[in-house]
Amino acid sequence: MDPLHAASLACLGAATLCWLLGVLTREYSWVDRLWSILPPAYVAWFASHSHAGAPRLTVMTILAALWGARLTYNFARKGGYAPGGEDYRWVELRRRLPPPLFAVFALVFIAFFQNILLLLLAVPAYVAASPTAAPWGSLDTLATIVFLLLLAGETIADQQQWRFQNAKRARGDAYGPKFLTRGLFRYSRHPNFFCEVSMWWAFYAFSVASGAGLVNPAIVGPVLLTLLFHGSTTFTEQLSRAKYPTYADYQRTTSRLIPWFPRR
């Protein structure tokens, strides 16, 4: 069986399981709990079917594993794997949408679309596993460096957010700022989101380096991820602005995603 065919069957199985668990538990973050696990697994699966001695697939597997380990740790320390660790945005959507409409949303978007996206993010490894792939080149080196720099940036951003939220919880209403505007968050309202999306574009560059062309089928994953993050960022900021009126001032002075110097 073609490795992409086998991975697709596994993807559909995971999507079905996430949907069933959501229906049974009334929690809809089951895909979130698999988000950092499935892409590295898919990449490793594709790499295992590459021709012997392919350094590109080895590096891609290591990078995907590093990404997954970091994200899993960050998700776990925030209680994402604990009972009741549902994403607050799903809770809010359940409140806003009629039950039949949310049921369709949970099936189509939360369970199936997101699981398919997780497979699509790993497709550059499938493309790079071609026996006719070009040898390691300068674009591979550049993609590796960029990926690692973005991984470091996301790690720093998440750590800054973690420390801020802990301090806020410890001091309660006495804590001054209600949302983080310092560190990397001085230059972008969502530096972690920027790094996350950009990392998968760097990962896509490996498929280009393998000789598949500047635009090849593996581009679907990073394109959909970019659209997803833009949509989720808009919704997240709507909730933040409703909760904190001064968030509007932060929006006026600070870049949304791409880090840039703050405006006065």
Disulfide bonds with the S-S distance in Angstrom:
none
